[in-house]
Amino acid sequence: MEAKQDGTAQSEHSGEWSRVDELNWAADRSTIRVIKKRGEEPSDWLATEYRELSARRKAACQVTPRG
């Protein structure tokens, strides 16, 4: 992984979706749900990280598998 200027991590192959990406997305999603259940709002950083991962996940799912 390489770090971007804003401090977030990005896969070396930004078009690919890895198991680590999936685990990070699921962890962010779970954390956000817990925070919202407490009646609070997630930090801007967490919300942005989740949105970026969700967009990448959606894009990766729309790619037709080869073979």
N, C-alpha and C positions, 0 to 999 in steps of 0.2 A: 504494500500500500504506500501511496505517496501522500504527503500532507499538502493541502491547498493553503493559500495565504490566509484564509479565514480560520484555519486551525482544524477544519474537518478533514477526515480521511477520505480518500477516493481510490478505488481499485485501479491498478495499473492499466487494466483493460476496461475502460469505462462502459463499453457496450455489453459486457458480460455481467451476469448475475450469479454470484457465488453463494455457497452455503453460509459463509460468514456474513454476507450482505443480508441474507434472509434472517439470520439470528439477530443481527443488529436491528433490522426493521421490526421484528417481533418484540424485541426488548423495548424499543422506543414506544411501540403501540401499547404495550402493557403498562408501561410507566405513565404514559399520557392518560390512559383510562383511570388509573388509580388516582392521579392528581385531580382529574375532573370529577371523580366521585366524591372527593373531599371538598368540592366546590371552588377549587382554585384553577388557575390557568397555568399551563406549562410555560417554561421560559421560552423566550424567542429562539434561543439556540436549539433547544430540543424540538420545538415545533418546526423549525426550518430543516433540521436534520431529518425528521420524519417525512416531511413533504418531499425532500430531495430523494430519499430512499424510495418512497412510494412512487414517484414519477419514474425512477429508474427501473423499479420492479414492474410497473405497468408496461413500459417500453420493452423490457426483456421478454415479457409474456406474450407480446404481440408479434414477436419475431417467429416466423415459422421454422420449426426444427428441420435440419438437413437430414437427408437419408431416406 
